[in-house]
Amino acid sequence: MLLATAGMLAIGPAVAADKVKIGFVTTITTPAGVIGKDMVDAVNLAVKDIGGKMGGLEVDLIIEDDGFKPAIGKQKTDKLVKQNNVDFVAGFIWSHVLLASQKSALDAGKFLISSNAGPSQIAGKLCHKNFFSTSWQNDQTPMAMGQLLNQKGLKSLYIMAPNYAAGKDMSAGVERVFKGKIVGKDLTKWGKGAQLDFSAELAKAKASGAEGIFVFYPGKAGGAFIKQYAQAGLQGKIPLYSVFTVDSIALPKLQKAKMNGVMGSMMTQFWAPDLDNAQNKKFVSGFKKAYGRYPSFYAAQSYDTIFLIKSAVEAVNGNLSDMNGMRAAMKKANFPSVRGKFSYGNNHFPIQNFYSREVVSDADGVWTTAVRKVVLENHQDTYAKNCKM
Amino acid sequence: MDWVLFVTQLLNGLQLGVLLFLLASGLTLIFGIMDFVNLAHGSLYMIGAYFCGTFTDITDSFLYGIILAIPATAVVGVIVEIIIIRRLYSQNHLDHVLATFGLILCFDALVHFAWGPEGMAIPLPAILDGQIEIFPDIVFPTFRLLIITTGLTLAIILYLVITRTRSGMLIRAGASNRTMIGALGIDIKTLFTLVFGAGAAMAGLAGMMISPITEASIGMGNDIIIVAFVVIIIGGIGSVKGAFIAAILVGFIDTMGRSFLDTFLKLLLTAESAETAAPALSAMLIYILMATILIFRPQGLFPPRGR
């Protein structure tokens, strides 16, 4: 016993450094758990693809469930930082969960990497030297949508989004860039008891005579909206434009329900399964082989998260106490990303392309999304200028 | 006023109304006859939807899916009544609420376990998936029209059963004075079980009708059960007629609020505050109606006789 203790003391620092500990906070329970599952699958795949090692160190992955609640997300972050003493805290689907948890990770001097959420606060005033994003700032995708609508020459638009912070942000993002007229806008009930039946709103949209309808309905509301859009016979009358609504999580269910209404609908995004670069090909084919389905953008961002961390650990040859070295390495964004080459802005959010995507049927008849063209090139978010870094 | 839009919205309101009726009729009978507060009624709505999805998958037909899922949901209702609910009748309302809240958690967990967290889409046959021109210019989704027809047909059947049959008479008697019919030697246990099973079947049917539009998902019943309670309070607890009228009323008010409130508010407020206020206010309208009715007619619009 004594010997063992003495032995542990002697090799203490070495023991601490033979593993890279990564804490990954996402949503496993609640209906939103389907997103978390996609992310965890991608992270596991990434760890497998790198042989379970970074810079000679073994990867120790600790997954935590935030239950879709900011308070629990913060608790789990505290646990990862204090109890598990992780080197990196990553994950985070939801902006409000990330905002509640960021202080716990950053104050403890850990690296925090968002694999999805991109709230304006962290891109702007709250930016931090140890925070990095492998996704985007919330406003960018709808801004790309506004640009796409301008390029298509739309004169009038009907907007529908949930009545909460992100819903308003998405709608504002489109309105900021779109030059045509907004002929109608519905913010529907969200949160507990969220509205899923859009009959009244769709009837209004139809009566408004808009040239297009823009929606943001993440999660299960997205599938519900698209079914009703098709059932109301709006396909071909009012083309559908969406952000974060039609993804690889919604499409299999829509295909199963034979909702052809979604075919050909357009969206904007920084990535798509068919984006042409070596890393993305490896990721998408590996993911499909391992799990039998297309990865979502959540999965793509999570996959990148592991490769970003790997680039940092390798730059310092596994010396995890060299925070400055790892930070400098990550700032270079010098890793194979599924989105292709990109760079980091002063606020550590990616400066990257945004593409228009269309829903298509692939060679095997499986519904997916395909890249059409670049809508915003090397785009930086608007909050970066508020970040003093 | 755009008449095409107005009539379409009336139909949308009617569709929401009959859906609420399917849920509320069982709830009001269980509350009225057995004096039992059943928060888990929404779980049966969810179970019905998942059963329908599974049977539709197996038989590859939405019609067979529904035909099989209705009795299956009724059986679940009967089993739950016999194993759990029956022991709770003699307890007070707070115990009912606690126990049935626990049931909700159990049902949600069971569904998560059996069907996974993703939710379940239910495909419709092509004939139901399109639109129909009911009046010139008024094009309405076929499936929503089917919901209206099903709901109204069931309302008529229920009316006939309750007013013209012996079991209906017992149900009415039970709603008016449950001690007395027990004293008259009626087998009240069986009656309770049957009513619970029938209520479960109707809640399940409501779930089957909505899930091709939204989808079957965990907790779907918890969102709508609150509105169903509002309906039975407005209609008068224990009255199926009251539940019907209140459900249609709530359906209309909710739909009209969502359709036209922001236009009206824009006359009074700036566009931006109207946009934010309208959804909040239209979500509140039915509760304002309930509060008003509770002030002027606490027993509801059509309470059963003898109360």
Interface residues (C-beta under 8 A of the other chain):
Chain A: T29 T30 P31 G33 V34 K37 N163 K185 D186 L187 T188 K189 K192 G193 A194 L196 D197 S199 A200 E201 A203 K204 A207 K220 G223 A224 K227 Q228 A230 Q231 A232 G233 I249 K253 L254 K256 A257 K258 M259
Chain B: D2 V4 L5 T8 Q9 N12 G13 Q15 L16 P117 E118 G119 M120 A121 I122 P123 L124 A126 D129 G130 Q131 V139 P141 T142 F143 R144 I210 P212 I213 T214 E215 S217 I218 G219 N222 D223 I226 T255 R258 S259 D262 E275 T276 A278 P279 A280 A283
